[in-house]
């Protein structure tokens, strides 16, 4: 089991989650959300500094592309990445 973000990312990559969806979250058209789903996520608490809290999402596409997106859980979060994840999670709740 991964003990920190770097270990978790290395483990995800070793399991085929090699694509960094962070780039897609900042530049891809909105309709890409229809092709993706969040399959798992893990949150890391930085302890005393809330600015260190992050969540890593594992994402799969309908075309079998697998990857991850790392999102800060604080006011430092990239709003485009946050909106991207919100759209994926909203879609997941509707389908379930």
Secondary structure, DSSP 8 states (H G I E B T S, - for coil): ---SHHHHHHHHHHTT--EEHHHHHHHS-GGGGGGEEEEEEEEE--SS-GGG-EEEEEEEETTS-EEEEEEESSTTS-HHHHHHHHHHHHHHHHH-
